Amino acid sequence: FHLFTDQTVWKDLSLSMVHVFIPLMLQKPSVNSKAKNNAKFLALRLAKWSEGDMQGLMDEAREIQVRLTQLKKRKENSCHAAFTRLMLLGQVGKAVKLIDNNSDVKGVHELTRHVKTVLVCKHPDAK
């Protein structure tokens, strides 16, 4: 604590380390990890921090981030597959609900000039 409160050569570095410390220590090891598992990993990370093993901490953090991005990609792929399956089975209503539930956009868009132009381009008049 005294490294960043006192005027030392470590002041700038220690302030940066304090900003990194909490997110790095409290990162969950997996999406579905339990509190007991989180506490175990926190203890291991604190030991690494005490030993000065910053490389080990960063490697672990990168590994967790890679797993999370892979999980997100798998979830997106499974959503696409579920939509395709529902459409092929003729269950259009369920497919639309699936899209609505996974969409970041909630509710109905306001009908602006831009939205109307985009819709007209996507749905031309029948011939």
PyMOL commands that set and color helices and strands:
alter all, ss='L'
color gray80, all
select helices_A, chain A and resi 2-5+11-26+35-51+54-88+92-102+113-122
alter helices_A, ss='H'
color red, helices_A
deselect
rebuild
show_as cartoon
